[in-house]
């Protein structure tokens, strides 16, 4: 499966990511945007309402204007926001989805295989439900004996 991997200088940043990378509040970045303090966006989406910048342009701008509180560089900036879990990457999602299919779904060759797996999953869930009900019942009996 082909997947797009950005060079760390070209990773796209929105307002939230810029705030995280530079160590400021999102509101601060929004004010910079409204006051035309930020550099010109590299792209926009959502009918021009959502602005996107390349990491390199933001880091260079922040260094030149003294706004790089975390002393981020291109590579650390990418690590900062991709490792946080807040940055959703389509290519990463698709790769993970494909890998999951490769490991868990390869054995499903026919519609009957899929039905069998679904039935086994339903049976497992039914067993789990019964076990939980037993636990719940035993907790109720324990609580009743404590009250007496």
Buried (B, 14 or more C-beta within 10 A) or exposed (E): EEEEEEEBBEBBBBBBBBBBBBBBEBEBBBEBBEEEEBBEBBEEEEEEEEBBBBBBBBBBBBEEEEBBEBEBBBEEBBBBBBEEEEBEBEEBEBBEEEEEEEEEEEEBEEEEEEEEBEEEEEEEEEEEEEEEEEEEEEEEEEEEEEEE
